[in-house]
Amino acid sequence: MTDFYRSDDRSAMDSIFDAQKIAFGPVIFQAAKVLRDTGILELLHKKGEVGLDYHAIADELNIPIYGVRVLCDAGLSIGVLYLKGDNYCLTKTGHFIVSDNMTNVNMDFVHDVCYKGMFRLDEAIRNEKPAGLLEFGKWDTIYQGLSQLPDKVKESWFGFDHFYSDKAFTEMIPVLFVEDPTNILDVGGNTGKFSIECASFSESVNITILDHPGQLEMARKNIEKHGFQDRIDTYAIDLLDHSQPYPKHFDIIWMSQFLDCFGPDDIVELLLKAREALSENGAIFILDTYWDRQRFETSSFCLNMTSLYFTTMANGNSRMYHSDDMISFVKKAGLEITDQKDGIGLGHTYIKCKK
């Protein structure tokens, strides 16, 4: 697990360099992204340790020499390139930007979904409202407008969401079906991806997806595409209207990457309604990522930065929680934790609860 209770033993020179990286953070980000998007990093990846000089890069990619030089010299300082004589070569960090899926999913998500809105982080912190969401529309939360976002923004949002959930889904479905469920309530089911996987896994299970109307419209298209409309139903609800109950008598209630989309009081209310919707021996499975339960510091870093997306863009009052917080919400809702396990997928934890 990541150790955040360590002393600050970095030298003054290292620390002031880190401070300048933060000061120029937005410039560093854009330089790295443009180096990627222009094809410079990919070209140097192909050239290996030989590299290319700026004239050759400009000729190969039809980019002005001036632009190549300022980008590549910036690449030297931000650690994605190094010099071999007059030739620029790719560092290990540069290789990750070219070829690592997680890096590219995160970069696209930050650029397309978060970047412009982050200018309003201060306003969001002070008012507990997603002030940056005004970049896209006048909704209270991003979930209300998800289906109406510009196509590139929507693509990056779902790319981010699915990248982190897909591997966890594959690992969790056999765990769920040990319970031999006949019906499952998929709360916050988005595009229906998990429900479709469940229907593919078992021919006898029926699933209901509960979500905002806009998301359900997307889910229904996917359900019909896979031919599961006879076993996957949808149930429209405003998840922040706690006077609206869930449908009842489910063997399993599935909440994946869902509760972290809400503030503490809302989480307790959502769990109370889930408790009422369970069959007598049913179970709630919560699958989420907690920054204190990560094996690697990189994962904790990504989660704590993602919290600021929730602050500025999503709803203004949720975050990637500490696991102790979620456990306290579960207990406040009158639920008993019967099982939990870390290390699912890319850093998820599942918590199984019963009445």
Summary of the structure (lengths in Angstrom):
residues: 355
radius of gyration: 22.9
end to end distance: 30.5
largest distance: 72.1
contacts: 1140
relative contact order: 0.10
helix: 56%
strand: 17%
